[in-house]
Amino acid sequence: MKTPTKVIRTDKWQLNVTSVQRTLFRETIKVYRQACRYLVGIIYTHWSELGCLTADQLTPAVERLMHKTAKRPNIKYAQFNKSFYKFPSYYRRAAISFAAGQVSSYVTRYREWQSGTRKRRDSKPPKLNADTGCYPALYKGQCYKLHGFDQAEIKVFDGSDWVWTTVQIAGLRERHACASNKMMSPSLIFNERACHLSVPFTCKPEKRKPESNVTAVDLGINTAATIAVVTHSGTVIHREFIHPGRDIDRRDKRLKSVSMRASK
């Protein structure tokens, strides 16, 4: 029997933060991005040895270069521990994973450019961008702790040390309530306009019964959507057209805005 396909869906959990917590999150994102930039340089320098490793092998290999321990007192890049004092281990591993992805993407795109695989003949070579707007992935127990689905403790940087802060979860969807869905590591999304947890779930859709009806939704151009209910024999037993004027106007305005920006 064919196993059901796993589907990844992401929920947005809104956080109700105080002004103090906004400052803590801002500092956390700032120091995390600094660590990512530092690690991009290390990984790119040693990519000839690191590029052939699996994801599970790459993280400890990078840590052997820059993370000092009692059993590993001599490392090549000792400045990392000095610049990022008491940097949590799971934040460090999340940063290594992100930095490795950036380097891998750049190397692949650069090789394609060298081989002549380009959109245009005069295309410029890709650049290694270490200054990206990345956000940290949070590992359960080490970076965040859930207290039901009303509160979450998140490890943050206060400018000198890493501390825990409890934040209220203001809004969330229903995927966490489904027993067959598996919650994965969320990401802390914070900027001047938004503050939320981006929570991915591994969803296992139920296998459709052969004799059950099928509901199909077709997103259209002239109408917002068309809904049809079909039996297992192919008979259409219900059809409905959804055409809300307000949504159509909003869509047309946004498409016009995109078109005007693209033409500049």
Secondary structure, DSSP 8 states (H G I E B T S, - for coil): ------EEEEEEEEEE--HHHHHHHHHHHHHHHHHHHHHHHHHHHTHHHHTTS-HHHHHHHHHHHH---SS----S-THHHHHSTT--HHHHHHHHHHHHHHHHHHHHHHHHHHHT--SSTT--------------B--BTTTEEEETTTEEEEEEE-SSSEEEEEEEEEE--SGGG-TT-EE---EEEE-SS-EEEEEEEEE------TTS-EEEEEE-SSSSEEEEEE-TTS-EEEEEEE--HHHHHHHHHHHHHHHHHHH-
